[in-house]
């Protein structure tokens, strides 16, 4: 079995649902995790989770030492541009591992190993293409590939976040050089545009759908053509949304709904009804969601205009 370690670097207060993220790590018993942080973790740390406590300024020094280059790292969010370098930065934690990865914590994992086996992780140097979870073969040549971008030094020496962990950086390197990369969307990436939970980009959505965790899997239940269907995902990513505190004991509950309203105990996924979907993931109609899309795009244009005038 291929040994995998997934790294997240997080500075500042953890989100209120951090314990649910941590438990979803624990349930992936044959996957290892490394949390790099300056925060004390006030939960029981699973046996497959390692914590590297370090101050942000000390991490900055460590990165400069490992990469052997000047960098600008003023705020933790800029770490997104450094994710593709984690194989070098944290190589001391990766001895004996076949693959390493980076992930975010605004997500809940499903059954990771099931998907890695089904889609043959061993055939790829990079598995998945987004910053919220990507895996890389733990090989010196692979770990150095970020340097194939003519822009890599500029990326690491500007305070602006350039999205180097995704399309505008490491992904582009893999595509241009025909390196083996697995790109299929195996995860539920929840769109930032809409209030209800629906998949981002061009992924298939249904008017009546709901997402949930069942045991160690992440699922979507949907209604179409007069019957229910179910789809399993590697994980669900909900992009920094804020949720109220759940009312169930997360240590005792293995199944729960994951909605824009929060997390709710789920006793039996077979009991999910149309009424439950309408209550917890309300579809308000085609025109309503078109308006949500319009106002989201309008805000983005306004933001770009402000940035333009600020720079000029």
Beta strands, then each sheet from edge to edge (+ up, - down):
strand 1: 4-10
strand 2: 32-37
strand 3: 49-53
strand 4: 99-103
strand 5: 107-109
strand 6: 126-130
strand 7: 133-137
strand 8: 181-182
strand 9: 188-189
strand 10: 209-214
strand 11: 217-224
strand 12: 227-233
strand 13: 235-237
strand 14: 256-259
strand 15: 262-265
sheet 1: 3+ 2+ 1+ 4+ 7- 6+ 8+
sheet 2: 5+ 13- 9-
sheet 3: 12+ 11- 10+ 14- 15+
end
